Amino acid sequence: MTKTIDYYLTLVSPWAFLGHDRFVKMVAENNAKINVIPVNYGKIFAATGGLPLGKRSPQRQAYRLMEIARWREELGIPINTHPKFFPASDQMAAQMVTSVVQAGGDAMELTGLFQRLVWIDEGNISDESTVIDVADRAGFDGEKLLKDSQAPEIATLYEQNTARAIERGVFGAPTYIIDDELFWGQDRLYFVEKALKK
């Protein structure tokens, strides 16, 4: 039986980006499927006791940067620890991904390109012309996708997905869920693969 992984993330998470390509490869190798679900982590943090980056203690902020640098070296991914347009709202891009998923399309390449935009390409994920260009590069009609994604029902779905994430116990990004079992963080992909092989 083909397993489906619910992939909860914010498109501006460095941790989701660091794990994204490995996750896609792992899922393909194990004949599984991904249900990509971008959500509003501002609301998730508020509901689950987390803090946005700017409100975390200096010690936690410093350690985060050390960890990103460690994983950059370990994985050979040239992630920028201080990207030009971070933090930035990813809601516009997230609704574009949500719109693709809602229409039954494959949004994983688009998801990866949005992450790369922030962490390597120094692009502004909250800029309309930029997200249109990224969608074009992913094989979509970017202008049409942006327009479709701004429909009230897509905005509502994005909020419903966020509420559902909280109900399911999601508190950090990325979170992978298989058969209602949560795996938080790209450093848990080893356990995700074990679950896929069961």
Residue frames as qw, qx, qy, qz and C-alpha x, y, z in Angstrom:
[[0.000, 0.887, 0.461, 0.000, 0.00, 0.00, 0.00],
 [0.388, 0.507, -0.026, 0.769, 1.31, 3.46, -0.94],
 [0.393, -0.599, -0.452, 0.531, 1.93, 5.63, 2.10],
 [0.155, 0.812, 0.190, 0.530, 1.18, 9.34, 2.14],
 [0.485, -0.266, -0.354, 0.754, 3.19, 11.83, 4.18],
 [0.027, -0.946, -0.295, -0.129, 1.56, 15.08, 5.25],
 [0.601, 0.094, -0.080, 0.790, 4.32, 17.67, 4.93],
 [0.172, -0.938, -0.299, 0.026, 3.62, 20.74, 7.09],
 [0.599, -0.070, 0.024, 0.797, 5.95, 23.69, 6.62],
 [0.124, 0.920, 0.080, -0.364, 6.44, 27.37, 6.15],
 [0.763, 0.575, 0.072, 0.286, 8.23, 28.20, 2.91],
 [0.139, 0.858, -0.323, 0.373, 10.67, 30.44, 4.80],
 [0.803, -0.538, 0.255, -0.036, 11.93, 27.74, 7.18],
 [0.189, 0.698, -0.684, -0.100, 15.65, 27.02, 6.77],
 [0.444, -0.216, 0.854, -0.165, 15.09, 23.59, 8.28],
 [0.757, 0.450, 0.405, -0.247, 12.41, 22.67, 5.74],
 [0.503, 0.790, -0.306, -0.167, 14.76, 23.84, 2.98],
 [0.099, -0.595, 0.797, -0.026, 17.71, 21.84, 4.34],
 [0.499, -0.027, 0.853, -0.151, 15.60, 18.69, 4.32],
 [0.639, 0.487, 0.100, -0.587, 13.51, 19.25, 1.21],
 [0.544, 0.517, -0.585, -0.308, 15.56, 17.54, -1.51],
 [0.023, 0.232, -0.953, 0.191, 16.46, 14.60, 0.74],
 [0.495, 0.216, 0.625, -0.564, 12.80, 14.19, 1.62],
 [0.669, 0.506, -0.136, -0.527, 11.69, 14.25, -2.03],
 [0.391, 0.454, -0.792, -0.122, 14.34, 11.65, -2.94],
 [0.167, -0.110, 0.905, -0.375, 13.42, 9.42, 0.00],
 [0.615, 0.315, 0.406, -0.598, 9.73, 9.50, -0.86],
 [0.645, 0.519, -0.384, -0.409, 10.43, 8.58, -4.49],
 [0.245, 0.387, -0.887, 0.057, 12.69, 5.69, -3.46],
 [0.170, 0.065, 0.889, -0.420, 9.99, 4.33, -1.17],
 [0.133, -0.336, -0.760, -0.540, 7.09, 4.74, -3.63],
 [0.109, -0.573, -0.633, 0.510, 5.24, 7.06, -1.27],
 [0.133, 0.721, 0.397, 0.552, 3.28, 10.26, -1.83],
 [0.264, -0.154, -0.334, 0.892, 3.62, 13.75, -0.39],
 [0.071, -0.830, -0.514, -0.203, 0.73, 15.97, 0.63],
 [0.390, 0.103, -0.188, 0.896, 2.43, 19.36, 0.93],
 [0.263, -0.813, -0.511, -0.095, 0.63, 21.68, 3.35],
 [0.295, 0.276, -0.226, 0.887, 2.06, 25.18, 3.90],
 [0.397, -0.735, -0.549, 0.006, 0.60, 26.73, 7.04],
 [0.034, -0.841, 0.102, -0.531, 0.79, 29.87, 9.17],
 [0.684, -0.090, -0.561, 0.457, 3.43, 29.24, 11.81],
 [0.050, -0.345, 0.266, -0.899, 2.78, 32.60, 13.45],
 [0.709, -0.323, -0.062, -0.624, -0.58, 31.20, 14.54],
 [0.882, -0.067, -0.461, 0.065, 0.90, 27.79, 15.31],
 [0.422, 0.209, -0.524, 0.709, 3.59, 29.28, 17.58],
 [0.310, -0.353, 0.197, -0.860, 0.98, 31.38, 19.38],
 [0.836, -0.232, -0.160, -0.471, -1.16, 28.31, 20.01],
 [0.942, -0.037, -0.312, 0.121, 1.65, 25.93, 21.01],
 [0.630, -0.732, 0.057, 0.253, 4.01, 28.01, 23.14],
 [0.715, 0.158, 0.198, 0.652, 6.56, 28.83, 20.45],
 [0.088, -0.820, -0.037, 0.564, 8.08, 32.22, 19.74],
 [0.635, 0.760, 0.029, 0.134, 8.82, 33.91, 16.43],
 [0.775, 0.188, -0.169, 0.579, 12.54, 34.24, 15.80],
 [0.153, 0.623, -0.124, 0.757, 12.79, 37.92, 16.76],
 [0.569, -0.644, 0.098, -0.503, 11.31, 37.25, 20.20],
 [0.936, -0.143, -0.268, 0.179, 13.62, 34.35, 21.09],
 [0.540, -0.782, 0.159, 0.267, 16.46, 34.84, 23.54],
 [0.238, 0.824, -0.485, -0.172, 19.88, 35.85, 22.18],
 [0.396, -0.377, 0.837, 0.019, 21.19, 32.43, 23.19],
 [0.684, 0.338, 0.640, -0.090, 18.59, 30.59, 21.12],
 [0.515, 0.837, -0.016, -0.187, 19.10, 32.89, 18.14],
 [0.002, 0.745, -0.654, -0.135, 22.87, 32.37, 18.25],
 [0.515, -0.159, 0.843, -0.002, 22.53, 28.59, 18.52],
 [0.700, 0.574, 0.373, -0.201, 20.12, 28.52, 15.57],
 [0.392, 0.846, -0.319, -0.167, 22.79, 30.15, 13.40],
 [0.226, -0.534, 0.814, 0.038, 25.40, 27.65, 14.55],
 [0.647, 0.141, 0.739, -0.124, 23.10, 24.76, 13.69],
 [0.643, 0.730, 0.108, -0.206, 22.30, 26.13, 10.24],
 [0.184, 0.793, -0.568, -0.119, 26.04, 26.46, 9.56],
 [0.441, -0.300, 0.845, -0.050, 26.65, 22.88, 10.77],
 [0.698, 0.381, 0.592, -0.131, 23.96, 21.47, 8.52],
 [0.464, 0.835, -0.168, -0.242, 25.17, 23.59, 5.62],
 [0.003, 0.642, -0.762, -0.091, 28.58, 21.96, 5.93],
 [0.531, -0.072, 0.831, -0.147, 27.19, 18.49, 6.58],
 [0.649, 0.517, 0.542, -0.136, 24.84, 18.53, 3.58],
 [0.405, -0.059, 0.471, 0.782, 26.89, 20.68, 1.21],
 [0.137, 0.786, 0.558, 0.229, 23.96, 23.06, 0.70],
 [0.363, 0.161, -0.080, 0.914, 25.11, 26.70, 0.26],
 [0.239, -0.805, -0.536, -0.091, 22.38, 28.13, 2.48],
 [0.167, 0.521, -0.170, 0.820, 22.79, 31.79, 3.49],
 [0.361, -0.372, -0.718, 0.464, 22.47, 32.20, 7.26],
 [0.013, 0.569, 0.285, -0.772, 21.41, 35.84, 6.85],
 [0.348, 0.448, 0.652, 0.503, 19.30, 36.04, 3.67],
 [0.080, 0.126, 0.097, 0.984, 18.50, 39.49, 2.35],
 [0.494, -0.277, -0.225, -0.793, 14.71, 39.10, 2.53],
 [0.654, -0.325, -0.680, 0.059, 14.20, 37.32, 5.84],
 [0.304, 0.339, 0.875, -0.163, 11.99, 37.37, 7.70],
 [0.294, 0.105, -0.342, -0.887, 9.28, 37.92, 5.12],
 [0.687, 0.160, 0.457, -0.542, 5.69, 36.79, 4.86],
 [0.064, -0.146, 0.895, 0.416, 5.30, 33.67, 2.75],
 [0.483, 0.366, 0.636, -0.477, 1.48, 33.72, 2.73],
 [0.546, 0.605, -0.180, -0.550, 1.17, 34.75, -0.93],
 [0.316, 0.430, -0.823, -0.192, 3.51, 31.96, -2.04],
 [0.218, -0.014, 0.921, -0.323, 1.93, 29.52, 0.41],
 [0.593, 0.436, 0.392, -0.552, -1.50, 30.16, -1.08],
 [0.516, 0.556, -0.494, -0.425, -0.05, 29.52, -4.53],
 [0.112, 0.242, -0.962, 0.050, 1.20, 26.13, -3.36],
 [0.380, 0.212, 0.737, -0.517, -2.15, 25.48, -1.67],
 [0.600, 0.511, -0.014, -0.615, -3.96, 26.34, -4.92],
 [0.403, 0.427, -0.764, -0.268, -1.85, 23.84, -6.89],
 [0.049, -0.050, 0.963, -0.261, -2.55, 21.11, -4.34],
 [0.474, 0.340, 0.496, -0.643, -6.26, 21.93, -4.26],
 [0.620, 0.526, -0.239, -0.531, -6.38, 21.57, -8.05],
 [0.974, 0.015, 0.222, -0.025, -4.76, 18.13, -7.82],
 [0.581, 0.732, -0.308, 0.175, -1.37, 19.23, -9.10],
 [0.837, -0.154, -0.224, 0.475, 2.17, 18.44, -7.97],
 [0.074, -0.975, 0.021, -0.207, 3.46, 21.35, -5.90],
 [0.816, -0.455, 0.065, 0.351, 6.75, 19.92, -4.67],
 [0.607, 0.263, 0.146, 0.735, 9.01, 21.54, -7.28],
 [0.048, -0.792, -0.160, -0.587, 7.31, 24.88, -6.70],
 [0.676, -0.734, -0.068, -0.008, 7.74, 24.42, -2.94],
 [0.806, -0.207, 0.098, 0.546, 11.44, 23.73, -3.34],
 [0.415, 0.489, 0.185, 0.745, 11.95, 26.71, -5.65],
 [0.281, -0.865, -0.126, -0.396, 10.26, 29.06, -3.18],
 [0.766, -0.603, 0.029, 0.219, 12.55, 27.78, -0.42],
 [0.716, 0.081, 0.179, 0.670, 15.61, 28.17, -2.63],
 [0.149, 0.795, 0.212, 0.548, 14.48, 31.70, -3.49],
 [0.457, -0.872, 0.015, -0.173, 14.79, 32.73, 0.15],
 [0.769, -0.566, 0.248, 0.164, 17.84, 30.76, 1.29],
 [0.693, -0.069, 0.402, 0.595, 20.12, 30.79, -1.77],
 [0.389, 0.534, 0.446, 0.605, 18.83, 33.17, -4.46],
 [0.190, -0.269, -0.252, 0.910, 18.30, 36.18, -2.14],
 [0.137, -0.372, -0.547, -0.737, 14.81, 36.78, -3.51],
 [0.284, -0.041, 0.407, -0.867, 11.79, 38.38, -1.89],
 [0.040, -0.251, -0.962, -0.101, 9.07, 35.77, -1.41],
 [0.100, 0.639, 0.587, -0.487, 6.54, 38.48, -0.56],
 [0.115, 0.491, -0.277, -0.818, 6.95, 40.27, -3.90],
 [0.751, 0.430, 0.333, -0.374, 4.30, 39.57, -6.56],
 [0.590, 0.691, -0.363, -0.207, 6.54, 39.71, -9.62],
 [0.025, -0.522, 0.846, -0.102, 9.08, 37.45, -7.92],
 [0.556, 0.016, 0.780, -0.287, 6.59, 34.72, -6.99],
 [0.738, 0.573, 0.086, -0.346, 5.13, 34.86, -10.50],
 [0.379, 0.688, -0.611, -0.103, 8.61, 34.29, -11.94],
 [0.258, -0.318, 0.890, -0.201, 9.23, 31.34, -9.60],
 [0.698, 0.272, 0.557, -0.359, 5.91, 29.76, -10.58],
 [0.637, 0.679, -0.226, -0.287, 6.76, 30.23, -14.27],
 [0.163, 0.591, -0.790, 0.013, 10.08, 28.42, -13.70],
 [0.415, -0.091, 0.857, -0.292, 8.18, 25.57, -12.05],
 [0.053, 0.137, 0.879, 0.454, 6.11, 25.12, -15.21],
 [0.089, 0.674, 0.681, -0.271, 2.98, 27.03, -14.21],
 [0.138, 0.683, 0.267, 0.665, 1.38, 30.13, -15.65],
 [0.362, -0.118, -0.519, 0.765, 2.57, 32.31, -12.79],
 [0.210, -0.108, 0.022, -0.971, 0.13, 35.19, -13.27],
 [0.657, -0.255, -0.475, -0.526, -2.85, 32.85, -13.47],
 [0.642, -0.215, -0.680, 0.282, -1.69, 30.83, -10.47],
 [0.158, -0.025, -0.404, 0.901, -1.27, 33.98, -8.38],
 [0.423, -0.158, -0.147, -0.880, -4.74, 35.17, -9.34],
 [0.720, -0.226, -0.602, -0.261, -6.29, 31.75, -8.63],
 [0.551, -0.122, -0.655, 0.502, -4.51, 31.56, -5.28],
 [0.009, -0.064, 0.291, -0.955, -6.01, 34.85, -4.14],
 [0.508, -0.381, -0.541, -0.551, -9.55, 33.47, -4.29],
 [0.489, -0.523, 0.330, -0.615, -11.32, 33.58, -0.91],
 [0.968, -0.149, -0.053, -0.195, -11.70, 29.81, -0.83],
 [0.761, 0.306, -0.393, 0.415, -7.92, 29.32, -1.06],
 [0.013, -0.538, 0.429, -0.725, -7.31, 31.81, 1.75],
 [0.760, -0.364, 0.154, -0.517, -9.90, 29.95, 3.80],
 [0.968, 0.064, -0.238, 0.052, -8.28, 26.60, 3.04],
 [0.461, 0.472, -0.473, 0.584, -4.90, 27.95, 4.12],
 [0.329, -0.472, 0.409, -0.708, -6.39, 29.00, 7.45],
 [0.920, -0.172, 0.006, -0.352, -8.23, 25.67, 7.82],
 [0.840, 0.260, -0.401, 0.257, -4.99, 23.80, 7.16],
 [0.142, 0.500, -0.512, 0.683, -3.32, 25.86, 9.89],
 [0.632, -0.367, 0.283, -0.621, -6.09, 25.08, 12.37],
 [0.977, 0.026, -0.161, -0.140, -5.92, 21.39, 11.43],
 [0.585, 0.433, -0.528, 0.438, -2.15, 21.38, 11.96],
 [0.209, -0.463, 0.508, -0.696, -2.64, 22.67, 15.50],
 [0.857, -0.176, 0.103, -0.474, -5.28, 20.01, 16.14],
 [0.941, 0.197, -0.270, 0.055, -2.86, 17.33, 14.96],
 [0.761, -0.572, 0.044, 0.304, -0.09, 18.48, 17.28],
 [0.637, 0.474, 0.048, 0.606, 2.13, 20.37, 14.82],
 [0.359, -0.886, -0.112, 0.272, 4.30, 22.99, 16.55],
 [0.278, -0.674, 0.430, 0.533, 7.44, 23.36, 14.41],
 [0.728, 0.655, -0.051, -0.196, 8.64, 23.26, 10.82],
 [0.572, 0.018, -0.543, -0.614, 9.01, 21.03, 9.04],
 [0.564, -0.116, 0.707, -0.412, 6.67, 18.37, 10.41],
 [0.419, 0.149, -0.784, -0.433, 6.11, 15.10, 8.59],
 [0.623, -0.085, 0.541, -0.559, 3.08, 12.99, 9.56],
 [0.425, 0.137, -0.831, -0.332, 2.65, 9.34, 8.59],
 [0.564, -0.366, -0.732, -0.110, -0.42, 7.49, 9.89],
 [0.436, -0.841, -0.149, -0.283, -0.87, 10.19, 12.56],
 [0.774, -0.402, -0.044, 0.487, 2.73, 9.78, 13.80],
 [0.138, 0.988, -0.064, 0.012, 4.60, 13.10, 13.90],
 [0.781, -0.057, 0.047, 0.620, 8.23, 13.64, 13.00],
 [0.001, 0.991, 0.073, -0.109, 9.47, 17.17, 13.69],
 [0.197, -0.821, 0.424, 0.329, 12.54, 18.51, 11.92],
 [0.702, 0.583, -0.383, -0.147, 14.66, 17.57, 8.93],
 [0.042, 0.516, -0.826, 0.225, 17.02, 15.81, 11.32],
 [0.626, -0.023, 0.673, -0.394, 14.23, 13.23, 11.89],
 [0.663, 0.444, -0.351, -0.489, 14.17, 12.12, 8.25],
 [0.156, 0.293, -0.941, 0.057, 15.98, 8.91, 9.28],
 [0.292, 0.164, 0.821, -0.462, 12.91, 7.97, 11.30],
 [0.596, 0.464, 0.021, -0.655, 10.58, 9.06, 8.51],
 [0.481, 0.420, -0.701, -0.317, 12.34, 6.61, 6.19],
 [0.022, -0.083, 0.963, -0.256, 12.09, 3.82, 8.76],
 [0.473, 0.328, 0.532, -0.620, 8.35, 4.47, 9.00],
 [0.589, 0.501, -0.281, -0.568, 8.03, 4.35, 5.21],
 [0.362, 0.354, -0.853, -0.129, 9.80, 0.99, 5.10],
 [0.408, -0.068, 0.771, -0.484, 7.55, -0.66, 7.72]]
